[in-house]
Amino acid sequence: MNKVTDFLYENETYLIRKACFNVWKQFGSAYKENVIDRALTIELQKLGLRIEDQKKSAFFMKTEKLGNIFRIKLSMK
């Protein structure tokens, strides 16, 4: 397997992937989304990323607004 080295935010991408793997190793898929979500928030913060948990954000498909019902986990500052 080849290592991907051309990420736009290589260091941040590594930290996010590391947090996801750590949470997966701890919990697998045996728990509900809200448990995994909270664990991921804690893990991302431990790795030094600033997190805005469950922030509303507008999403668009081309020029059509899909709404503000979607939430994002990570907000890079």
N, C-alpha and C positions, 0 to 999 in steps of 0.2 A: 504494500500500500504506500502510495506517495504522500508526503506531507504537503499540505496546502500552505503556500507562503505568500500569497498575493492578496490577503484580506485587506480591506481599506483601513480597518482599525485592528491590526494584528494582535496587539497586546490585550485590548479589551475583549476581542473575540476569544482569545485563549482563556481569559478569566471567566467569561460567561460559560464556555464549554466545560471548564473545570468544575464550576459550581453545579452545572447540570449533571455531570458524571458523579460528583460526590453525593448529590441528593439521590440519584438513581441507585447508587451502591447501597445507600442507607435504607431506602424505602421500596425500591422496585416500583411495580405498578399496583401494589396491594392497597393503596390508600386513596381516599377521595382527593379531588383536585384542590380543595381548600387547604388540606394538610401539606401537599406537595408545594403549593403556591407559597405558603408561609415559610416552609423549609428553604425554598429557593431564595426568598427574600433575605433570610438570615445568612445563608451561605454567600450570596452576592455581597452583602454588607461586610462580612468577615474578610472577603478578598479585597476590600477597599473601594468598591464601587458605590456611588451614591444612587440610591434607589428612590423613586417616587412610586409607591405601591398603588396599583389599581387606578391609575390616572386616566380620566376620560380623554379621548382624542377623536377628532373628526377624521374619517377615512373616505377616500374618493376612489371611484373607478373611472378613469379618464377624467371627465369633467362632472360626473354625477356624484353628488354627496351620498354616501351610504348611511351616514348618521353618526351620532356621538355615543352609540351604545357599546362600542368596543373599548376595551381597556388594555393598556400596555403596562408591562412590568418594569421596564428599564428606561430611564430618561437620562441620557448622558449630558452632563453640564460642563 
